Amino acid sequence: MSNQWKLICKLADIPVLGARVLQRAGKPDVAIFRNSEDKVFALLDRCPHKGGQLSQGIVYGERVACPMHNWNIELDSGCAAAPDQGCAQKFSVQVEAGDVYLDVVELDSLAAEVAAT
């Protein structure tokens, strides 16, 4: 984490048990999730299985179910729940006074690595 934070949205902009997508020109999208306890998580919007858009999945607890094949992805780590394997890139999130921030350096470096693969 670099401690260089970028304001992304308001917490209220993310639906409870849903996601908001951060679209980035020339880079993979990032899904920002909010659970029923107002915890916020950010993952690359791509399931490690077949690339399904995780932002379109169902959020429950601290997991999201991929809409393509129902893989359960842990929101805090980005990793698939057993017996499935694989991880989506995760991003550090900070919420302060109702504002949601992502770490700029981490976001750029992780997104660049994924785009290059």
C-alpha positions as CSV (number, residue, x, y, z in Angstrom):
1,M,0.0,0.0,0.0
2,S,1.4,3.4,-1.0
3,N,-0.8,5.7,1.1
4,Q,-1.7,7.6,-2.1
5,W,-5.5,7.4,-2.2
6,K,-7.9,8.3,-4.9
7,L,-11.5,9.2,-4.2
8,I,-13.7,6.8,-6.2
9,C,-17.2,7.3,-5.0
10,K,-19.5,7.8,-2.0
11,L,-20.4,4.7,0.0
12,A,-24.0,5.4,-0.8
13,D,-23.2,5.1,-4.5
14,I,-22.6,1.4,-4.0
15,P,-25.8,-0.6,-3.6
16,V,-26.0,-2.7,-0.4
17,L,-25.2,-6.3,-1.4
18,G,-24.1,-5.0,-4.8
19,A,-21.3,-3.5,-6.7
20,R,-20.2,-0.4,-8.6
21,V,-17.8,-0.7,-11.6
22,L,-14.8,1.6,-12.0
23,Q,-14.2,1.7,-15.7
24,R,-10.7,2.5,-16.8
25,A,-9.7,3.3,-20.4
26,G,-7.3,0.7,-21.7
27,K,-7.2,-1.2,-18.4
28,P,-9.4,-3.9,-16.8
29,D,-12.4,-2.7,-14.8
30,V,-12.5,-2.9,-11.1
31,A,-15.6,-4.0,-9.1
32,I,-16.2,-2.2,-5.8
33,F,-18.5,-4.3,-3.6
34,R,-20.5,-3.4,-0.5
35,N,-22.0,-6.0,1.8
36,S,-24.9,-5.8,4.3
37,E,-22.5,-4.6,7.1
38,D,-21.3,-1.7,4.9
39,K,-17.8,-3.3,4.4
40,V,-16.3,-2.4,1.1
41,F,-14.0,-4.5,-1.1
42,A,-12.4,-4.0,-4.5
43,L,-11.5,-6.8,-7.0
44,L,-10.6,-6.9,-10.6
45,D,-14.0,-7.4,-12.3
46,R,-12.9,-10.8,-13.7
47,C,-13.6,-14.2,-12.3
48,P,-10.4,-16.4,-12.1
49,H,-12.4,-19.2,-13.7
50,K,-13.7,-18.0,-17.1
51,G,-13.5,-14.2,-16.7
52,G,-17.1,-13.5,-15.8
53,Q,-17.9,-10.1,-14.5
54,L,-17.9,-10.4,-10.7
55,S,-19.8,-7.1,-10.5
56,Q,-22.8,-8.9,-11.9
57,G,-22.7,-11.6,-9.2
58,I,-24.7,-11.9,-6.0
59,V,-23.0,-10.6,-2.9
60,Y,-23.7,-12.4,0.4
61,G,-21.7,-12.2,3.6
62,E,-18.1,-11.5,2.4
63,R,-18.4,-13.4,-0.9
64,V,-19.7,-12.8,-4.4
65,A,-21.0,-15.6,-6.6
66,C,-19.8,-15.4,-10.1
67,P,-22.8,-15.0,-12.5
68,M,-21.3,-17.4,-15.1
69,H,-20.7,-20.6,-13.1
70,N,-21.5,-19.7,-9.5
71,W,-17.9,-19.8,-8.2
72,N,-17.8,-18.2,-4.8
73,I,-15.1,-15.6,-4.5
74,E,-13.9,-14.3,-1.1
75,L,-14.2,-10.5,-1.2
76,D,-11.4,-9.9,1.3
77,S,-8.8,-12.0,-0.6
78,G,-10.2,-12.4,-4.2
79,C,-9.7,-16.1,-3.9
80,A,-12.2,-18.8,-4.9
81,A,-13.7,-20.8,-2.1
82,A,-12.7,-24.5,-2.0
83,P,-13.0,-26.8,-3.9
84,D,-12.5,-24.1,-6.7
85,Q,-9.1,-22.5,-7.1
86,G,-7.8,-19.2,-8.4
87,C,-7.8,-15.6,-7.3
88,A,-9.0,-12.3,-8.7
89,Q,-6.7,-9.4,-8.1
90,K,-7.7,-7.4,-5.0
91,F,-7.2,-3.8,-4.2
92,S,-6.8,-1.9,-1.0
93,V,-9.9,0.1,0.0
94,Q,-10.3,2.9,2.5
95,V,-13.6,4.4,3.6
96,E,-13.6,7.7,5.5
97,A,-16.6,9.9,6.2
98,G,-18.7,8.1,3.7
99,D,-16.1,8.4,0.9
100,V,-14.5,5.3,-0.8
101,Y,-10.8,5.5,-1.8
102,L,-8.5,3.1,-3.7
103,D,-4.7,3.1,-3.5
104,V,-3.6,4.8,-6.7
105,V,-0.2,3.1,-7.0
106,E,-1.5,-0.4,-6.2
107,L,-4.5,0.1,-8.6
108,D,-2.2,1.1,-11.4
109,S,0.4,-1.6,-10.9
110,L,-2.0,-4.5,-10.5
111,A,-4.2,-3.4,-13.4
112,A,-1.1,-3.0,-15.6
113,E,0.1,-6.5,-14.7
114,V,-3.3,-8.1,-15.5
115,A,-3.6,-6.1,-18.8
116,A,-0.2,-7.4,-19.9
117,T,-1.2,-11.1,-19.4
